[in-house]
Amino acid sequence: MTQSYTVTAVAVVVLATVLVGGFGLRISRTTSDFYVASRTVGPGLNAAAISGEYLSAASFLGVAGLVLLHGPDMLWYPVGYTAGYLVLLVFVAAPLRRSGAYTLPDFAEGRLESRAVRRLVSVFVVGAGWLYLVPQLQGAGLTLRILTGAPDWFGGVLVALVVVVAVAAGGMRSITFVQAFQYWLKLTALLVPALFLLLAWQGDGRPRVDLALTSAVAGRADHPLYATYGLIVATFLGTMGLPHVVVRFYTSPNGRAARRTTVFVLALIGAFYLLPPVYGALGRLYVPELPLGVNADAAVLLLPERAIGGLGGALLGALVAGGAFAAFLSTASGLTMAVAGVLTQDVLPSRGVRHFRLATPLAMAVPLGGSLLVSGMPVADSVGMAFAVSASSFCPLLVLGIWWRRLTPPGVIAGLLLGGGLAFAATVITVSGVVRSGWPHALFAWPAVWSVPVGFLAMILVSLATRGRIPPGTNAAMTRFHLPEALMPGARGGPGSGPGSVGGGPAGVHGADGAGGASGVGGASGVGGTSGAGGTSGAGHAGGAGGTSAGGGAR
C-alpha cells in the first residue's frame, strides 16, 4: 500500500512538472524568452525559482543524513548554503546582472577580451555542472529504491528523461515556473510531516535525542576542525559560481532587481533549512539503524512511517517522496539548462534554439553515466565537492573580475588551472578512494581551505607580472558593472536598454532587450575611457569581440 502511495506522489510531481512547464512554453515566444526569459522575471518569482533549483538532494536528504550520522557539527552545511547568498549579494549580484552576459564564459570573455579564457571557463562550467548533477541522480535512485524497491538506476533515468524534455521544450521561461512551483512543493513536503513528527515525539513522552557521535561514524574526518573550515570556505564562496545559480541572475530586469531577488532568496532558503535538522535529530530515535552508516540519506524518507505509522504515516511518506523528487527535478533542470547553454555556445558548431535542444541530452548523458558508476558517498558530501571546485575557480574570477581593474587573461588562466584544477583533482582522488585516512584524506576531501587561496594568489600574482596584458576595455567594463542603470547612457529605454553588455550570448538574446554583443560597452556618451568604447552609435570597443547581436546604447 505504501508503495502505491509513493508511486502516485512521484507520478503527480512529474505530471505537474510537465504541465507547469507546458504553461511556460505557451508564453515563450522569442529567443530571448527561451534563454533568459527576456530578462523580465521579477524578484519574487525569480527568488522562488532560484530557491527551487538551489535546494537540491543535498538539502532535502543530505543535511538530515549528516546530522543523523555526525551530530550538530553538520549544521554548518545549511549555514554555509544560506550564507553563500549573502556573499553573493554583497559582491556579485548587481554587477553580474549589469554585465548583460548570459553565461559565465560570456562574462569572462567580455571582461578579459580573451577567447582562451572563455574556453577554459567553459570547461570548468561544464565540469562543475556535471559534478553537481551526479548526486541529484543518485538521490533519485535512492528514493525510489528505498520506498518502492525499484532498481538503483531507475530513479536517475526517470529524472534525466523528465528534465531533458522540460528543458529542451520550454527553455528558461518554462523552467522558471517549474522551479518556483517546486520550491513551495519542497517546503510543504518537509514542513507538514515535520509538524506531525514533532507531535508524535511529544506523544511518546518527548524522549531525549542523543546526538553524540557513535564509534561507527566518529571517523568521518581524522581532522574534524580542518574539515569544518573546508566546508565553511567551500559553501560560503562556492555559491556565487554555481552555473545554474549565476544563469538565473541574468533573467532579472536590472541590478536592483537582482539584489532584491537575492534578499528574498536568503529568506526562502533560510526558512527551508530550519527543517532538515529536525529530521536528522528525530532519526536517531526512530531509525536507529541508520547511524551505522547504511543509507543515512534515507532518514527523511523513512521517518514518517516509522514514527507515525498507519495510513497517516504512509500518506506523509508519500508527500516527502514527492518533495524529494521535486528537489531532484528542479536542481537538475537548472544545471542542465546552464550546461546545455555553454555546450551550445562553445562546443556545437552553431548557436540557436535548435542546437540548444541538441545539447540538452548531451548535458545530461555524462552525469547520468557517472551516477550509475559512482555510489556510496553521502549526497551532501558529493555536493560539497562541487562547491569546492566552484569556490576555487569561479569565486576568484568573479570577485577579481568585478572589483579589480588589473586582472589580466594570463592571471585568470593561472588561477583557474591552479585553484580550480587542483580542487577538481582532489575531488577525483577522493571519489576514487585512493586515500582514505590521515591528513592526505582530509586535504583532498575538503580542498577549499588551500585551493581557494591558491586560486586568488595565482590570479593576482600573475596579473601583476603581466600588467601589459590588461584588456583595453577594462574601464568601460568596470563602469558598466558599478554604475546603476539609471545613470548609464541610453538608460531612458528602460530595463535592458542602454549600453551594450559585456557578455555576448546566443543569437537574438541581447538584441531582444537592447543589450550588446560580446564586448560592446558604449552608448551615446562614449563610456569607456582609454579603451575607446562608445561613440554615437554605441558600438563596442576597438578590440571588438563583437558577438552576434547588435551593440547597445542610445542610437
N, C-alpha and C positions, 0 to 999 in steps of 0.2 A: 504494500500500500504506500509506504514511504517513497519507494522508487517512482511510483506513478505520479505522486505529487511533485517530486523533483523534476521529472521529465517534463511535466506540464509547465512548471515555472520557467525552466530553461527555454522551452518552446515559445512561451509567451514573450520572454525577453527578446529572443531572436526575431519573432514576428513584429514586435513593437519597434525594434531597431530598423527593420526593413521598411515599415510603414512611415515612421518619422523621417527616415532618410528619403523616402519617396516624396514626402511633402517638401523637403528641401530641394529635391531635384526639380519639382514643378516650378519653383520660383528662381531657379538657377538658369539664367538666360544668356549670360555673356561669359567670355573667357575669364574676365576679372572675377565674376561670381564663382567660377569653378576653382580658381587658385587662391584667392584671398577674400572671397565673399564681398567683392567690390569695396573693401575697406570701410564697411558701414555697420559693423557689429558693435552694438552699444555695450557699455561696461557691465551691466547686469547679465545679459545673455553670454557675453564673452567670458566673464568670470565663472559662470556655471559650466561653460564648455571646457575652459582650462582646468577647472577643478575635476570635472568628469574624466578627462583624459589623464590627469596627473595622479589621481588616486587609483593606483594600479593594483596588481596582485600583491605586491609588497605591502601596500597599505591595508588592503581588505583582509588578506590572510596572513601575510608575513609578520607584521608587527605583533599581532596576538601570539603567533607561534614563538617568536623570540622572547616575548615577555614570559610566556609559559615555560620556556626552556631555561632562560638565563636570568629571570628576575627583573627588577625595576631599572637596572642599568640600561636595558634596551629601550627605555623611554626616550633616549637620545635620538632614536630613529624618527619618531613623529615630530620631535622638537626640531631636528635638523631639516626634515622635509618642509616644515612650515617656515622656519627662519630663512630658508633659501629664498623665499619670495620677498622677504624684507630686504635682503641684499640686492635682489633683482630690482626692487622698487627704487632703491636709493641710487644705484649706479647705472642701470642699463635700460629700464623700461621705456622712458620717454625718448631718449636719444636714439634707441634702436628703431622705434616706430618712425621717428623723423628721418631716419636714413632712407626710408622708402624701399628698402631691399625686400626681397621675397624670401630668401633663404640665407643661411649663414655664409655659404660660398659667395652669394651676391654681395653681402656686406663686406666680406674680406676683399673681393676684387675691387669694389668701388673705393674702399678706404685705402688699400695698398697699391691699387692700379697694377696688379700682377696676376697674370694667368696661372703662373706656377703656384702662387699662394692659393688661388681658387681651387686648383686641382687637389692640392694637399688637404685643404679644409673639407672638400667633398668626400675624400676618403675617410676622414675622421667622422664626419656626419653619418655616413652610411654604416661605418663600423660601430659607432655608439648606438645608433638606432637598432641595428641587428642585435647587439648585446643586450639591449633593454627589452627587445621583443621576445627573446627566448624564455625568460621566466613567466611572461604572460601566457604563453602557450603551455608551458609546464603546469602552471596553476590551473588552467582549464582542464588539462588531462587529470590532474589530481582530484579536482572537484567531482568530475563525473565518475571516476573510478571509486572514490570513497562512498558516494551517495547512490550510485546505480550499478556498480560493478562493471562498467564499460572498460574496454582496453585503455591503457595509458595514452595511446596515440589518438584516440577518438576525439577527446575534448579539444586538443590543439588543432586538429584538422578542421573541426567544426568552426572554431573561432576564425581560423585562416580563411575559410571559404566565405563566411558572412562578411568579414572585413574587406576582402578583395572586391566583393560585389558592391558593398556600400560605398567604398572609396572610389572605385572606378566609375560607378554610375553617377554619383552626385557631387564629388569633389568637396571643397571646403564649405560651401553653403549648406550642403546636406549634412556633413559631418558635424557642423556647429550645432544644429538642432538635436542630432543624435546624442552628442556628448553632454549637452545641457540636460536633456531628459535623463540620461544615465547617472548624472551626479545625484539628482534627487532620488532616483531609484536606489542607489547605493546607500545614501544616508538613511532612507526609510528601512532598507533591508537590514541594517545594523541597529538602528535606534529602537524599532518596535520589539524585536526579540530581546534586546538588552534590557528593556523595561520589564518584560516577563521573567527574564533570568534573575534579575535583582529581586523581584517578588518571590520567586521560588527559593532563592538563597535566604531571604528573610523568613519565609515559611519553614525552612529547615533549621531555624534557630540561629541564623547568621553565624555559621561555623567560621572559625579563624582560617584565613588563607595564608599558608606558609609559602612565601616567595623565596626562601633561602635556596641557594643552589644545591643540587644533589651532586654526589660524586660522579654520576654518569655524565653530567653535562658541564661540570665546572671547568673542563679543559678547553673551552671554546677558543681561548687565546692564552698562550703562555705569558703574555704581557698585556693584561686587560686594560691598563691605563693608556698604553700606546694605541691599542685597538679603538678605545673610545675617542681619542683625539683624531685618529684616522677617519672614523665615522663622522665626527663633527665637521672636519675640514671638507670632506667629500660632499656631504649633504648641504652645508651652508653655501659652498661655492659652486657646486655642480649643477644646481637647478637652473641657473641663468643660461647654461649652454646646452641644455637638453633640446634636441632638434624639434621635437613636437611641441614644446613649450614656446620656443622662440618664434616658430611659424605663426602661432596664434596672435602674437602681438602685432604682426603686420596687418591683421584684419581690423585693428582699431582705427577710427576715423582720424585721430591725431594723437600727439604726445600726451596731452592732458587726459584724454580718454584711456590711454594705455596705463597711466599712473592710477587712475580711479579703478580700472579693471584689477590692477594688482592689489589694491587695498581690499576690494571685495573678495578676491581670491584668498587673501590671508584670513578673512572672517569665515569663509566657507570651509576651507580645509582645516582650520583650527577647530571648528565645531565637529567635523568628522573625526579628527584624531582623538577626541575625548573618548571614543567608543572602543577601538580595538584593545586598549589595555584592560578594559573590563572583561572582555572575553579571555584574555591571557591569564588574568588573575583567577577567574572562576574555573578556568580549565584545570588548574591544579587540584580543584575539589572534585569535579565531575568527570574528567577524563584523565585520571591519574597515570594511565599507562603511557600517555604521550610524552611526559618528561624523560622517558627512556630514550628519546631521540628518534622515534618512529613516526614519520608524518606529522610533526608538530604543527605544520601549517594547516592541518585539518581541524584544529581546535574550534575555529569559528563554525565550521560545518557540522560538527558533531554535538556541540553543546546543547542546542535546543532539545534534541531528542533525549539526551542523557539526563538533563536537569529537569525537564518538564514532562516528557513522555506523552504517550497517548496521541490523540488526534491533534491537540494543540501543538505538541512538540513537532509532529510531522509537518504541520502547516507552516510553523515558524521556520523549520529547517528548510522547507521548500522556498520560503521567502529569502532566506540567507543565500541559498544556492542561486536564485535568480539574481540577487545583488552581486554575487561573486562573478557570475557570467557577464553582468553589465560592466564590471571592473575590467575584465579581460578584453571585452569588445571595445570599450571606449579608449583605453590606452593603446591597444593595438591599432585602432583606426588612426589616431593621431600620429603614431610612429610611422605607420605605413604611408600616410599622406606626406610626411616630411621626407622620408627616404625616397619615395617614388618621385617627388618633386626634384630632388637632387639628381637622381638617375636620369630623369627626362632632360634636364639641362646640361648635364656634364658627361653622360655616358652614351645615351642613344644618339643616333646621327642627326636628328632634328627635333624641334620642340613642338609643343601644341598639345591640345587635349587628347588627340588620338594616341600620341606617343606616351602621354602620361598614363593612359589606360593600359598600354602595353607594359609599362614599367611597374605597375601595381602588383601583378603576380610575382615578378622577379623580386620586388621588395619584401615579399612575404615568404618566398620559397626557401631562402637561405636560413633564416631563423627557425622556420618550421623543421627543416632538417636537423638543425642544431638541438632543438628541443627534444627530438627523438633519440639523439645520441648522448646527450649530457643529462644526467639526473643525479639526485642525491644531495644537492646543495639547497639549503633553505632559500626560499624565494627572496626574502628581504636582503640576504647577503648577496645574491646574484645581482639584484638591482643596485645595491651599494657599490658594486664594482663598476657598473655603468656610470654612476655618479662620479666615481674617482677619475675615470677617463675624461669625462666632461669637464670636471674641475681643473684637471691638469692641462687641458688643451684649449677649450673654448673660453674659460674664465679669463686667462691672461690675454687672449686675443680681443675679447670684448672690452674688458676694463682698460687695457692699454690703448686699444684702437679708438675708444671713445674719449679718453681723458688725457692721452699723452701724444703730443704732436711729433715727437722724434722717432716714433715707431717706423721701422723700415721692413721691406719684404724679406731680406735675409734674416732679420731678427725674428720675424714671425715663423719662418720656416724652421729656424733653430729651436725655438720654443716649442713648436708643435711636435717636432721629432724627438726632442729630449724629454719634455714633460709628458705630453700625451702618449708618445711612443713607448716610453718606459712604463707608464701606468698600464697601457694595453698589454705589454709583455708580462708584467706582473700578474695581470688578470689571467692570461693564458697559462702561466705557470701554476697559479692557484687552482684553476679548474682542472688541470691535468693531474693534480695530486703528486707532483714530483717532490714538493717539500711539504711536510705535514706537521712539523713541530719546531719549537725554538724561535729565536729571533728571525731566521730566514722566512719562516712561515708568516710571522706577524708582519714583516716588512712587505712581503708580496701580497698578502691578503688585504691589507689596509695601506695602500701605497700613497694616498693623498698627502700624508704628513710630509713626505720628502719630494714627491713628484710635482706638486703644485709650486713650491718654491723653485724647483729646478726649471719649470716652465717659465715663470716670471723672470728669473735671473737670466736665463738664456735669451729671452726676447729683449730685455733691457741692455745687457752687455753687448750682444751682437749688434743691436741697433746703434748704440753709442760708437761702436767700432766701424760702422758703415754709414756715417752721417751724410755722406754724399748721395745716398740712395733714398733719402726722404722723398716721398711722392710729391710732385709739383702741385697736386690738387688738395694737399693737406689742409690748408687754411679754409678753402671752400667747404671741405667735408666737415671740419670742426664747427664752422659757422652753422651749417645745416643741422648738426646734431644738437647744438646747445641754444639756438635761438628759438623762442616759441613761434609757432606757425603764424600767429598774427603779426609778427614783426618781420617775417620773411618777405622778400619781393614777390609780388603776384599772389599774396595771401587772400586778397579780396574774393578770389574764386571759391573760397570755402575749403573744407577739408579735402586734402589731396591735391589741391591746385597749387600753383606757385612753382618754386624751383624744382629742377629735376632731382630725382632720387640718386643716392649714392649707389645703391644696388640696382642691378638690372632686373632680370626676371623673365618669365616666359612671354612670348609674343602676345601682345594685347592686354597684359595685366596692367602695366603702368599707363598705357595710352588711355585706358578707360577712365582713369581718375586724374589725369594730368600730370602724373609723376614722370620722371625722366628715365633715361637709359642707364647704362652701367656706371657712368660717372658724370652724368650731365647736371652738375650743380650749376646754377646760373640764375637767370632772371633779369629783369629789366635794369636792375641797378648794378649788374656785373659783380655779384658776390664772388669772392674767390681770391682776392688779393693777388699775390705774385703768381698764382697759377694761371692767371688769365681766364678764369672761368667767367661765364656770364656773357655780356653783350646784349644787345637789344633783342636778339632772337631767342635768348635763353638756351643756347646750345651748350654742350659740355665743354670741359677744359681742353687744353691743347693736346693732352695725351690721348683724349678721345676714345676710350674704350666704350664705344657707343651703345652697345646693347641693341635690342630690336625695336624699342619704342622711341617715340619722339622725345627730344629734350623738353624739359618743362619750362616753367617761367611764364611771366606775363608776355603775351605776344602782341 
